[in-house]
């Protein structure tokens, strides 16, 4: 059985070594293998494009809001919102004027949910 990890040229050479009475079958199989290989390569490139877009979105959401550093970023210490990620306390303090309004609103919603025991949707 042919391995899927070999290149199309190697597969083609293996097909050409078959006896001549199978020449028509070999040509048909080679054509199918070539089409399959091309479809797999195209499919992989499309998947990689979507993966890169998702990864960039994830990185943008989980990077420090001040410096853009991804490693070690953690959410705001007060509201715990993952929309405000910081790599250090200094960067959290530096961004506080921008995040203060959202942070207070999120904390009040969180406190209300704690008091009522639900999310206030009922």
Beta strands, then each sheet from edge to edge (+ up, - down):
strand 1: 74-75
strand 2: 85-86
sheet 1: 1+ 2-
end
